């Protein structure tokens, strides 16, 4: 349902236009506040805590895969030594007298084992290569299973996050939606959560593998040569300092990027829903200029974020290449001195590449991580928003709901500094129709919001059959109230489904009976598929008046104890309005009805008419008595009558 009425328009000066909120509310408490990148990052990782078994499996498989991958170069180095030893052995056998080595050459070949006259042992080389192939194959299989487990863990976490956000939206008070553009909320629920899932999916498994690879490769490097390993270690602090410096500058730009995305979505949603009005009032140019301005802000923020974070990878590649050159030079000197074999140096050079590659990969993922954490920050802000007060642990309820509603010295204000309703008291007896009239902003629809507990009074109380509504369960309270608002709301589905909304288990016969009572049946029969005609959430294919008739039929079918009509016939023609008024008279029979109306001709038969001004009831009585008083109601009535005469003239 959506909020409507005159004061909703008047309140535009003090708060944003109300956005449609969920119809079901739940209780719950706020969670830890998100503060910065570090806190939000830890909190995002905490969302994976329920997937510990899968994460452990990912870690185990990543460890096996990395261990096998780092063993490969060392074994390949042994194959190199076998080939080199065979070459020297063959040369020594074919030219024993000529194969004389000076001291430098003997020192260099000290680590190469060969037998004069014996050439390359291709069987041994083949065996080594076979083992390497099996090792790499098994490492690849472990990587595939690891990626699948990581994907399952991430998607489950994203699924829970979406569910938590959906539940949170149901627990938020209407005041939250009054202050937030719908496009901004939708952007957090869709774009930001999708970005979080994509970030986790692309980075979690890769980061784990990269970090394990650094540890494993470093271990093998120290095993081969601690001197070369120390040289390679110099790149770690340099890389860390570089990533921290650049990341610190990039993070605010990612935050700005997703804020701009939310604002742009809000503008697009607003312009799309009001597309016809934009065209009617010739505001296409202004709308396009505002879009261009917001789009430019998004472009600037996105460009800066991607450019700054994109500097990390080439800088890391430069550090890695520099490290590679130093290792190659020092390794060559170690081979020349006989301290290392050529195979060991070959393996070490491979390790140096493997060592710099994961560092570069982690740096390349920095922009993804920062973007994901920026989105997480926005989602956590929504999850941390103040919720409506929880329902009582032991809610009260009337023994039988008759529909006796009483406002006892009720006070309310949207803005703490601006009072709207002060010391309002009224009584609506069961079966009576109470009409509420008054100028725009007088507080008419606010009374309905207080009765439905969309807002809580700041003073006094409201009772239903003697029970304070604040002590009742919200869902049970609202289950006794049916609303037909000026702003109609339909959802994508058949006309029959829209009429049956809120009346679970209603039969087709009951739906048709309600449609006939609300005069919906007469135009539904003209549609090709009748009650099975599918309409979208904009009600495409039916007129504004027909949409309002469908919502009225929805109220007929629900058969509530209390009926709230907020300008319910504002979009229908005069003839249909007369028919609806007769149908409403039947619907109101035996029920308490609150009718908010601007057209006073529609509430002449009300049992009680309340005239509100500035949040207070200034007059009360029936139509005839109020006209006799010649007060505020008489002035409103005469003003409408004079306007009607002027239109006729």
C-alpha positions as CSV (number, residue, x, y, z in Angstrom):
1,X,0.0,0.0,0.0
2,X,1.1,3.6,-0.5
3,X,0.6,6.7,1.6
4,X,-1.6,9.4,0.1
5,X,-3.8,12.3,1.1
6,X,-3.6,16.0,1.3
7,X,-1.0,16.4,4.1
8,X,1.3,14.1,2.2
9,X,1.5,16.8,-0.4
10,X,1.9,19.5,2.2
11,X,4.6,17.6,4.0
12,X,6.8,17.9,0.9
13,X,8.2,21.1,2.3
14,X,9.3,19.4,5.5
15,X,10.3,15.9,4.2
16,X,10.7,14.1,0.9
17,X,7.7,12.7,-0.9
18,X,6.8,9.3,0.7
19,X,8.0,6.2,-0.9
20,X,6.0,3.0,-0.9
21,X,7.0,0.8,2.0
22,X,6.4,-2.9,2.6
23,X,3.1,-3.9,4.0
24,X,4.5,-6.3,6.6
25,X,6.6,-5.2,9.6
26,X,8.8,-7.2,11.9
27,X,10.6,-6.5,15.1
28,X,14.3,-6.6,15.7
29,X,17.3,-4.7,17.0
30,X,20.1,-2.8,15.2
31,X,23.5,-4.3,14.7
32,X,27.0,-2.9,14.9
33,X,27.5,0.4,13.2
34,X,29.8,0.5,10.1
35,X,32.5,3.1,10.5
36,X,35.3,2.8,8.0
37,X,37.0,0.6,5.5
38,X,38.7,-1.7,8.0
39,X,35.6,-2.2,10.2
40,X,33.3,-2.7,7.1
41,X,35.8,-5.1,5.6
42,X,35.9,-7.2,8.8
43,X,32.1,-7.1,9.0
44,X,31.8,-8.2,5.4
45,X,34.1,-11.2,6.1
46,X,32.0,-11.9,9.1
47,X,29.0,-12.6,6.8
48,X,30.9,-15.7,5.7
49,X,31.1,-17.1,9.2
50,X,28.2,-19.5,8.7
51,X,30.1,-21.1,5.8
52,X,33.0,-22.2,7.9
53,X,33.0,-25.8,6.7
54,X,33.2,-24.6,3.1
55,X,35.8,-22.0,3.9
56,X,37.9,-24.7,5.7
57,X,37.5,-26.9,2.6
58,X,38.6,-24.0,0.4
59,X,41.7,-23.4,2.6
60,X,42.6,-27.1,2.6
61,X,42.3,-27.5,-1.2
62,X,44.1,-24.2,-1.8
63,X,46.9,-25.4,0.5
64,X,47.2,-28.7,-1.4
65,X,47.0,-27.0,-4.8
66,X,49.7,-24.4,-3.8
67,X,52.0,-27.0,-2.2
68,X,51.9,-29.1,-5.4
69,X,52.4,-26.0,-7.6
70,X,55.5,-24.8,-5.7
71,X,57.0,-28.3,-5.7
72,X,56.9,-28.5,-9.5
73,X,59.7,-26.0,-10.3
74,X,62.0,-27.7,-7.8
75,X,61.4,-31.1,-9.5
76,X,61.8,-29.5,-13.0
77,X,65.2,-28.1,-11.7
78,X,66.2,-31.7,-11.1
79,X,65.3,-32.6,-14.7
80,X,67.5,-29.8,-15.9
81,X,70.4,-31.1,-13.8
82,X,69.9,-34.6,-15.2
83,X,70.0,-33.3,-18.8
84,X,73.1,-31.1,-18.0
85,X,74.9,-34.0,-16.3
86,X,74.1,-36.3,-19.3
87,X,75.6,-33.7,-21.7
88,X,78.8,-33.3,-19.7
89,X,79.0,-37.1,-19.2
90,X,78.8,-37.8,-22.9
91,X,81.4,-35.1,-23.7
92,X,83.7,-36.6,-21.1
93,X,83.3,-40.1,-22.5
94,X,83.9,-39.1,-26.1
95,X,86.9,-36.8,-25.5
96,X,88.5,-37.9,-22.2
97,X,91.8,-36.4,-22.9
98,X,90.4,-33.1,-24.2
99,X,87.9,-32.6,-21.4
100,X,90.1,-30.6,-19.1
101,X,88.5,-28.0,-16.8
102,X,90.2,-25.1,-15.1
103,X,89.5,-24.3,-11.5
104,X,86.7,-21.9,-12.3
105,X,84.9,-24.4,-14.5
106,X,85.3,-27.2,-12.0
107,X,83.9,-24.9,-9.3
108,X,80.9,-24.1,-11.5
109,X,80.2,-27.7,-12.3
110,X,80.8,-28.9,-8.8
111,X,77.0,-29.2,-8.2
112,X,76.4,-31.1,-11.4
113,X,76.6,-34.9,-11.1
114,X,77.7,-36.8,-14.2
115,X,79.4,-40.0,-15.1
116,X,82.0,-39.9,-17.9
117,X,80.8,-41.9,-20.9
118,X,77.2,-41.9,-19.8
119,X,74.8,-39.6,-21.7
120,X,71.4,-38.3,-20.9
121,X,69.2,-40.7,-19.0
122,X,65.9,-40.1,-20.9
123,X,64.1,-42.6,-18.8
124,X,64.9,-40.7,-15.6
125,X,64.1,-37.4,-17.3
126,X,60.8,-38.8,-18.5
127,X,60.0,-40.1,-15.0
128,X,60.6,-36.7,-13.6
129,X,58.5,-35.0,-16.2
130,X,55.7,-37.5,-15.7
131,X,55.7,-36.7,-12.0
132,X,55.6,-33.0,-12.7
133,X,52.6,-33.5,-15.1
134,X,50.7,-35.5,-12.5
135,X,51.5,-32.9,-9.8
136,X,50.3,-30.0,-11.9
137,X,47.2,-32.0,-13.0
138,X,46.2,-32.8,-9.4
139,X,46.9,-29.2,-8.4
140,X,44.6,-28.0,-11.2
141,X,41.8,-30.4,-10.0
142,X,42.1,-29.1,-6.5
143,X,41.9,-25.5,-7.8
144,X,38.7,-26.3,-9.7
145,X,37.0,-27.9,-6.6
146,X,38.3,-25.0,-4.5
147,X,36.7,-22.4,-6.8
148,X,33.4,-24.3,-6.8
149,X,33.3,-24.4,-3.0
150,X,34.2,-20.7,-2.7
151,X,31.5,-19.9,-5.2
152,X,28.9,-21.8,-3.1
153,X,30.0,-20.1,0.1
154,X,29.8,-16.6,-1.5
155,X,26.4,-17.1,-3.1
156,X,25.0,-18.4,0.1
157,X,26.4,-15.4,2.0
158,X,24.9,-13.1,-0.7
159,X,21.6,-14.9,-0.4
160,X,21.5,-14.4,3.4
161,X,22.5,-10.7,3.0
162,X,19.6,-10.2,0.6
163,X,17.2,-11.9,3.0
164,X,18.5,-9.8,5.9
165,X,18.0,-6.6,3.9
166,X,14.5,-7.7,2.9
167,X,13.7,-8.4,6.6
168,X,15.2,-5.1,7.6
169,X,13.1,-3.2,5.0
170,X,10.1,-4.8,6.7
171,X,11.2,-3.6,10.1
172,X,11.9,-0.1,9.1
173,X,9.3,2.6,10.0
174,X,7.5,4.5,7.4
175,X,9.5,7.6,8.4
176,X,12.6,5.9,6.8
177,X,11.0,5.7,3.4
178,X,9.7,9.2,3.8
179,X,13.3,10.4,3.9
180,X,14.9,8.1,1.3
181,X,14.3,8.3,-2.4
182,X,13.1,4.9,-3.7
183,X,15.8,4.8,-6.3
184,X,18.4,5.1,-3.6
185,X,16.9,2.3,-1.6
186,X,16.6,0.1,-4.7
187,X,20.2,0.8,-5.6
188,X,21.4,-0.5,-2.2
189,X,19.2,-3.6,-2.4
190,X,20.2,-4.5,-6.0
191,X,23.4,-2.8,-7.3
192,X,25.3,-2.8,-4.0
193,X,24.5,-6.3,-3.0
194,X,25.3,-7.6,-6.5
195,X,28.6,-5.7,-6.4
196,X,29.4,-7.3,-3.0
197,X,28.7,-10.8,-4.3
198,X,30.8,-10.2,-7.4
199,X,33.7,-8.8,-5.3
200,X,33.7,-11.8,-3.0
201,X,33.3,-14.3,-5.8
202,X,36.2,-12.8,-7.8
203,X,38.6,-12.2,-4.9
204,X,38.1,-14.6,-2.0
205,X,39.5,-17.7,-3.6
206,X,42.2,-15.8,-5.5
207,X,43.4,-13.9,-2.4
208,X,43.6,-17.2,-0.4
209,X,45.5,-18.8,-3.2
210,X,47.8,-15.8,-3.7
211,X,48.7,-15.5,0.0
212,X,49.4,-19.3,0.3
213,X,51.4,-19.1,-2.9
214,X,53.6,-16.3,-1.4
215,X,54.2,-18.4,1.8
216,X,54.9,-21.6,-0.1
217,X,57.2,-20.0,-2.7
218,X,59.1,-18.1,0.0
219,X,59.6,-21.4,1.8
220,X,61.1,-23.1,-1.3
221,X,63.2,-20.0,-2.0
222,X,64.8,-20.2,1.5
223,X,65.3,-23.9,1.0
224,X,67.3,-23.3,-2.2
225,X,69.2,-20.1,-1.2
226,X,68.6,-17.9,1.8
227,X,70.6,-15.1,0.1
228,X,68.4,-15.0,-2.9
229,X,65.3,-15.3,-0.8
230,X,66.3,-12.3,1.3
231,X,66.7,-10.3,-2.0
232,X,63.2,-11.4,-3.1
233,X,61.8,-10.4,0.3
234,X,62.7,-6.8,-0.2
235,X,59.7,-6.5,-2.7
236,X,57.1,-7.3,0.1
237,X,57.4,-4.1,2.2
238,X,57.8,-2.0,-0.9
239,X,54.6,-3.5,-2.4
240,X,52.7,-3.2,0.9
241,X,53.6,0.5,1.3
242,X,52.7,1.2,-2.3
243,X,49.3,-0.6,-2.1
244,X,48.5,1.1,1.2
245,X,49.3,4.6,-0.1
246,X,47.3,4.2,-3.3
247,X,44.4,2.4,-1.7
248,X,44.0,5.1,0.9
249,X,43.5,7.6,-2.0
250,X,41.2,5.3,-4.0
251,X,38.8,4.3,-1.3
252,X,37.0,7.7,-0.9
253,X,36.5,7.7,-4.7
254,X,34.8,4.3,-4.6
255,X,32.5,5.5,-1.8
256,X,31.6,8.5,-4.0
257,X,31.1,6.3,-7.0
258,X,28.4,4.2,-5.3
259,X,26.8,7.2,-3.7
260,X,26.6,8.8,-7.2
261,X,25.1,5.5,-8.5
262,X,22.4,5.7,-5.9
263,X,21.5,9.3,-6.7
264,X,21.5,8.6,-10.4
265,X,19.2,5.6,-9.9
266,X,16.9,7.8,-7.8
267,X,16.7,10.4,-10.5
268,X,16.0,7.9,-13.2
269,X,13.3,6.2,-11.2
270,X,11.7,9.5,-10.4
271,X,11.7,10.7,-14.0
272,X,10.5,7.3,-15.3
273,X,7.5,7.1,-12.9
274,X,6.6,10.7,-13.7
275,X,7.4,10.5,-17.4
276,X,4.1,11.7,-18.6
277,X,4.1,14.8,-16.3
278,X,7.7,15.6,-17.4
279,X,6.5,15.7,-21.0
280,X,3.2,17.6,-20.2
281,X,5.1,20.4,-18.4
282,X,7.9,20.4,-21.0
283,X,10.6,19.6,-18.5
284,X,12.5,17.1,-20.7
285,X,15.4,19.5,-21.1
286,X,15.8,20.1,-17.4
287,X,15.4,16.4,-16.6
288,X,18.1,15.6,-19.2
289,X,20.4,18.3,-17.8
290,X,20.0,16.9,-14.3
291,X,20.7,13.4,-15.6
292,X,23.8,14.7,-17.3
293,X,25.0,16.4,-14.1
294,X,24.5,13.3,-12.0
295,X,26.0,11.1,-14.8
296,X,29.0,13.4,-14.9
297,X,29.5,13.1,-11.1
298,X,29.3,9.3,-11.4
299,X,31.8,9.4,-14.3
300,X,34.3,11.5,-12.4
301,X,34.1,9.4,-9.3
302,X,34.3,6.1,-11.2
303,X,37.2,7.4,-13.4
304,X,39.2,8.6,-10.4
305,X,38.5,5.4,-8.4
306,X,39.5,3.1,-11.3
307,X,42.5,5.2,-12.3
308,X,44.0,5.6,-8.9
309,X,43.5,1.9,-7.9
310,X,44.7,0.9,-11.4
311,X,48.1,2.4,-10.7
312,X,48.8,-0.4,-8.2
313,X,49.2,-3.2,-10.8
314,X,51.8,-1.6,-13.1
315,X,53.8,-0.3,-10.1
316,X,53.8,-3.8,-8.6
317,X,54.8,-5.3,-12.0
318,X,57.8,-2.8,-12.1
319,X,58.8,-3.9,-8.6
320,X,58.5,-7.6,-9.6
321,X,60.5,-7.1,-12.8
322,X,63.2,-5.3,-10.9
323,X,63.3,-8.1,-8.4
324,X,63.5,-10.6,-11.2
325,X,66.6,-8.9,-12.7
326,X,68.4,-8.8,-9.4
327,X,67.7,-12.4,-8.7
328,X,68.9,-13.5,-12.1
329,X,72.2,-11.5,-11.8
330,X,72.9,-12.7,-8.2
331,X,71.8,-16.3,-9.1
332,X,74.2,-16.3,-12.1
333,X,77.0,-15.3,-9.8
334,X,76.1,-18.0,-7.3
335,X,76.3,-20.6,-10.1
336,X,79.6,-19.3,-11.3
337,X,80.9,-19.7,-7.7
338,X,79.6,-23.3,-7.5
339,X,77.3,-22.5,-4.6
340,X,74.2,-23.4,-6.7
341,X,73.4,-25.7,-9.6
342,X,72.0,-24.4,-12.8
343,X,68.8,-26.4,-12.1
344,X,68.4,-24.7,-8.7
345,X,68.8,-21.2,-10.2
346,X,66.3,-22.2,-12.9
347,X,63.9,-23.2,-10.2
348,X,64.6,-20.1,-8.2
349,X,63.9,-17.8,-11.2
350,X,60.6,-19.6,-11.7
351,X,59.9,-19.1,-8.0
352,X,60.7,-15.4,-8.2
353,X,58.1,-15.1,-10.9
354,X,55.6,-17.1,-8.9
355,X,56.5,-14.9,-5.9
356,X,55.8,-11.6,-7.7
357,X,52.7,-12.9,-9.6
358,X,50.4,-13.3,-6.5
359,X,51.5,-10.0,-5.1
360,X,50.6,-8.4,-8.5
361,X,47.3,-10.3,-8.5
362,X,46.4,-9.1,-5.0
363,X,47.3,-5.5,-6.0
364,X,45.1,-5.8,-9.2
365,X,42.2,-6.9,-7.0
366,X,42.5,-3.9,-4.8
367,X,40.0,-1.9,-6.9
368,X,37.5,-4.7,-6.7
369,X,37.9,-5.1,-2.9
370,X,37.6,-1.3,-2.3
371,X,34.5,-1.2,-4.5
372,X,33.0,-4.1,-2.7
373,X,33.7,-2.7,0.7
374,X,32.2,0.7,-0.4
375,X,29.0,-1.1,-1.4
376,X,29.1,-3.1,1.9
377,X,29.3,0.2,3.8
378,X,26.1,1.4,2.1
379,X,24.3,-1.9,2.8
380,X,25.4,-1.8,6.4
381,X,24.1,1.7,6.7
382,X,20.7,0.4,5.7
383,X,21.0,-2.6,8.1
384,X,22.0,-0.2,10.9
385,X,19.1,2.2,10.4
386,X,16.8,2.7,13.4
387,X,14.0,0.3,13.4
388,X,10.4,0.7,14.6
389,X,9.8,-0.2,18.2
390,X,9.2,-4.0,18.5
391,X,5.8,-5.4,19.2
392,X,5.1,-6.3,22.8
393,X,6.3,-9.7,23.9
394,X,2.8,-10.4,25.2
395,X,0.5,-8.4,23.0
396,X,-3.0,-7.5,24.0
397,X,-6.1,-7.9,21.9
398,X,-9.8,-7.1,22.1
399,X,-11.9,-10.1,22.9
400,X,-14.1,-9.2,19.9
401,X,-13.3,-6.5,17.4
402,X,-16.3,-4.2,17.0
403,X,-14.5,-1.2,15.7
404,X,-14.7,1.3,18.5
405,X,-11.8,3.7,17.9
406,X,-10.9,6.5,20.3
407,X,-8.1,9.1,20.1
408,X,-7.3,10.3,23.7
409,X,-5.4,13.6,23.8
410,X,-3.2,12.5,20.9
411,X,-0.2,14.7,20.0
412,X,2.2,14.1,17.0
413,X,4.9,15.9,15.1
414,X,7.0,14.8,12.1
415,X,9.7,17.4,13.1
416,X,10.4,17.7,16.8
417,X,10.5,21.5,16.3
418,X,7.2,21.7,14.4
419,X,4.0,20.5,16.1
420,X,1.4,19.1,13.8
421,X,-1.3,17.5,16.0
422,X,-1.8,18.8,19.6
423,X,-4.3,17.3,22.1
424,X,-6.6,15.7,19.7
425,X,-9.5,13.6,21.0
426,X,-12.3,11.9,19.0
427,X,-14.5,8.8,19.3
428,X,-15.7,6.6,16.4
429,X,-18.4,4.2,17.4
430,X,-18.9,0.8,15.7
431,X,-21.0,1.1,12.5
432,X,-20.5,4.8,12.2
433,X,-18.9,6.7,9.4
434,X,-16.5,9.5,10.5
435,X,-15.6,11.9,7.7
436,X,-12.5,14.1,8.2
437,X,-12.2,17.3,6.2
438,X,-10.0,20.3,6.3
439,X,-7.4,22.2,4.3
440,X,-4.2,20.6,3.0
441,X,-1.7,19.9,5.7
442,X,-4.3,19.9,8.5
443,X,-3.3,16.4,9.6
444,X,-6.1,14.2,8.1
445,X,-4.0,11.4,6.6
446,X,-1.7,11.6,9.7
447,X,-4.6,10.4,11.8
448,X,-4.8,7.3,9.6
449,X,-1.0,6.8,9.8
450,X,-1.3,6.9,13.6
451,X,-4.2,4.5,13.7
452,X,-2.3,2.0,11.5
453,X,0.8,2.5,13.7
454,X,2.9,3.6,10.7
455,X,3.9,6.4,13.1
456,X,3.7,6.4,16.9
457,X,2.0,9.3,18.8
458,X,4.3,11.6,20.7
459,X,1.6,12.0,23.3
460,X,-1.7,10.5,24.3
461,X,-3.0,7.1,23.1
462,X,-5.3,5.4,20.6
463,X,-7.5,2.6,21.6
464,X,-9.4,-0.1,19.7
465,X,-12.3,-1.5,21.6
466,X,-10.6,-0.2,24.8
467,X,-7.2,-1.8,24.1
468,X,-4.3,0.6,23.5
469,X,-3.1,-0.1,19.9
470,X,0.5,0.3,21.1
471,X,0.0,-2.8,23.1
472,X,-1.3,-4.8,20.1
473,X,0.7,-6.7,17.5
474,X,1.0,-4.5,14.4
475,X,0.1,-7.3,12.0
476,X,-3.0,-8.2,14.0
477,X,-4.0,-4.5,14.3
478,X,-3.7,-3.9,10.5
479,X,-5.5,-7.1,9.7
480,X,-8.6,-5.5,11.1
481,X,-8.2,-2.4,8.9
482,X,-8.9,-2.1,5.2
483,X,-7.5,0.9,3.3
484,X,-8.5,2.5,0.0
485,X,-6.1,5.3,-0.8
486,X,-6.0,8.1,-3.3
487,X,-2.7,6.7,-4.7
488,X,-3.6,3.3,-6.1
489,X,-1.1,0.5,-5.9
490,X,-1.2,-2.6,-8.1
491,X,1.5,-5.3,-8.7
492,X,2.4,-7.4,-11.7
493,X,-0.1,-10.2,-12.0
494,X,-3.7,-10.9,-13.0
495,X,-6.6,-8.7,-12.1
496,X,-8.0,-11.5,-9.9
497,X,-4.7,-11.8,-8.0
498,X,-4.7,-8.0,-7.4
499,X,-8.2,-8.1,-6.0
500,X,-7.4,-11.1,-3.8
501,X,-4.3,-9.4,-2.4
502,X,-4.5,-9.6,1.4
503,X,-7.3,-12.2,1.3
504,X,-5.4,-15.4,1.3
505,X,-7.5,-18.4,0.1
506,X,-10.2,-16.3,-1.5
507,X,-12.1,-18.3,-4.2
508,X,-12.8,-17.0,-7.7
509,X,-16.5,-16.7,-6.8
510,X,-15.6,-14.4,-3.9
511,X,-13.3,-12.3,-6.1
512,X,-16.0,-11.9,-8.7
513,X,-18.6,-11.0,-6.0
514,X,-16.3,-8.3,-4.7
515,X,-15.6,-7.0,-8.2
516,X,-19.3,-6.8,-8.9
517,X,-19.9,-4.8,-5.7
518,X,-17.2,-2.4,-6.7
519,X,-18.3,-2.2,-10.3
520,X,-15.1,-3.7,-11.5
521,X,-16.9,-6.6,-13.2
522,X,-18.4,-4.4,-15.9
523,X,-15.1,-3.4,-17.5
524,X,-13.2,-6.7,-16.7
525,X,-15.7,-8.6,-18.9
526,X,-14.6,-6.5,-21.9
527,X,-11.0,-7.5,-21.5
528,X,-9.8,-10.5,-23.7
529,X,-8.7,-12.6,-20.7
530,X,-11.2,-11.3,-18.2
531,X,-10.1,-11.7,-14.6
532,X,-6.9,-13.5,-15.9
533,X,-5.8,-10.4,-17.7
534,X,-2.2,-9.7,-16.6
535,X,-1.3,-6.1,-15.7
536,X,2.1,-4.7,-14.6
537,X,2.9,-2.7,-11.5
538,X,2.0,0.5,-13.4
539,X,-1.5,-0.8,-14.3
540,X,-0.8,-0.6,-18.0
541,X,-4.0,-1.4,-19.9
542,X,-6.4,0.0,-17.4
543,X,-7.3,3.6,-16.7
544,X,-6.6,5.5,-13.4
545,X,-10.3,5.2,-12.4
546,X,-10.3,1.4,-13.2
547,X,-7.2,1.0,-11.1
548,X,-9.0,2.7,-8.2
549,X,-12.0,0.4,-8.6
550,X,-9.7,-2.6,-8.4
551,X,-8.3,-1.4,-5.0
552,X,-11.9,-0.8,-3.8
553,X,-12.8,-4.3,-4.8
554,X,-9.7,-5.5,-2.8
555,X,-11.2,-3.8,0.3
556,X,-14.6,-5.3,-0.3
557,X,-13.1,-8.8,-0.4
558,X,-11.1,-8.3,2.8
559,X,-14.2,-7.4,4.8
560,X,-12.3,-5.5,7.6
561,X,-13.8,-4.3,10.8
562,X,-12.5,-0.8,10.2
563,X,-12.5,0.9,6.8
564,X,-10.3,3.8,5.8
565,X,-11.1,5.7,2.6
566,X,-8.6,8.4,1.7
567,X,-10.1,10.2,-1.4
568,X,-11.0,6.8,-2.6
569,X,-13.2,8.0,-5.5
570,X,-10.9,10.9,-6.7
571,X,-10.1,9.2,-10.1
572,X,-13.6,8.0,-11.2
573,X,-16.2,9.8,-13.2
574,X,-19.4,11.2,-11.6
575,X,-21.7,8.3,-12.6
576,X,-19.2,5.7,-11.3
577,X,-18.8,7.8,-8.1
578,X,-22.5,7.6,-7.4
579,X,-22.4,3.8,-7.9
580,X,-19.3,3.5,-5.7
581,X,-20.9,5.6,-3.0
582,X,-23.9,3.2,-2.9
583,X,-21.6,0.3,-2.8
584,X,-19.6,1.9,0.0
585,X,-22.7,2.4,2.0
586,X,-23.2,-1.3,1.9
587,X,-19.6,-2.0,2.7
588,X,-19.6,0.5,5.6
589,X,-22.7,-1.1,7.2
590,X,-21.8,-2.5,10.6
591,X,-18.2,-1.2,10.3
592,X,-16.4,1.8,11.6
593,X,-15.3,3.9,8.6
594,X,-13.0,6.8,8.4
595,X,-13.5,8.9,5.2
596,X,-10.9,11.5,4.3
597,X,-12.4,13.7,1.6
598,X,-11.8,17.0,-0.2
599,X,-15.1,16.8,-2.2
600,X,-17.6,17.5,0.5
601,X,-20.5,16.2,-1.6
602,X,-19.1,12.7,-1.0
603,X,-19.5,12.7,2.8
604,X,-23.0,14.3,3.3
605,X,-24.4,11.1,4.7
606,X,-21.5,10.6,7.3
607,X,-22.7,10.2,10.9
608,X,-20.0,12.5,12.1
609,X,-17.9,15.1,10.2
610,X,-14.7,16.3,11.8
611,X,-13.3,19.6,10.6
612,X,-9.5,19.8,11.2
613,X,-7.3,22.8,11.1
614,X,-3.6,22.9,12.2
615,X,-3.9,19.4,13.7
616,X,-6.9,20.1,15.9
617,X,-10.6,19.4,15.5
618,X,-12.3,22.8,15.3
619,X,-15.8,21.6,14.4
620,X,-17.8,18.4,14.8
621,X,-21.3,17.3,13.8
622,X,-23.3,16.1,10.8
623,X,-23.6,17.9,7.5
624,X,-26.8,19.9,8.2
625,X,-25.7,21.0,11.7
626,X,-22.3,22.1,10.5
627,X,-23.8,24.2,7.7
628,X,-26.1,25.8,10.2
629,X,-23.2,26.8,12.4
630,X,-21.7,28.8,9.5
631,X,-18.2,28.1,10.6
632,X,-15.1,26.4,9.0
633,X,-17.1,23.6,7.3
634,X,-19.6,26.0,5.9
635,X,-16.8,28.1,4.4
636,X,-15.2,25.0,2.8
637,X,-18.6,23.9,1.4
638,X,-19.4,27.4,0.0
639,X,-16.0,27.6,-1.5
640,X,-16.5,24.4,-3.4
641,X,-20.0,25.3,-4.4
642,X,-18.8,28.7,-5.7
643,X,-16.0,26.9,-7.6
644,X,-18.5,24.5,-9.2
645,X,-20.7,27.5,-10.2
646,X,-17.7,29.3,-11.8
647,X,-16.8,26.1,-13.7
648,X,-20.4,25.8,-15.0
649,X,-20.5,29.5,-16.0
